[in-house]
Amino acid sequence: SNFTLSKSSRMDENRDLIESYDPATSGVTGFLIDLDGTMYSPGGLIPGAKEFYEWLIETKTPFVFLSNTGAKGSQGVQNKFLSCKYKISDASVPLRNIWTASEAQMNFMTH
């Protein structure tokens, strides 16, 4: 599967700058993925989020979901992805693939 990525945040004005992401030629070997607004919004999963996650798992592409909010830790994000509104998979997202501001702060304070 290919995913469309934009070189510009002004997609309407720069449609000619949009190119298709091809994993075979991109040189990208892993993904750091922001959660809020990228994988989900307050209304649920963003369109394509589940398919992107499935692709990550199927292709064994390294990834980490990142959150800059300290409101919940990795377990909270994992539970969110298991809830009906945000269900990304039948299986839990591994905790090793989730890093939140809570963990970053604790890591900083203990090292």
Sequence and secondary structure as in RCSB ss.txt:
>XXXX:A:sequence
SNFTLSKSSRMDENRDLIESYDPATSGVTGFLIDLDGTMYSPGGLIPGAKEFYEWLIETKTPFVFLSNTGAKGSQ
GVQNKFLSCKYKISDASVPLRNIWTASEAQMNFMTH
>XXXX:A:secstr
  EEE S S TTT GGG EEE TTTS    EEEE BTTTEETTEE TTHHHHHHHHHHHT  EEEEE   SS HH
HHHHHTTSGGG   SS   GGGEEEHHHHHHHHHH 
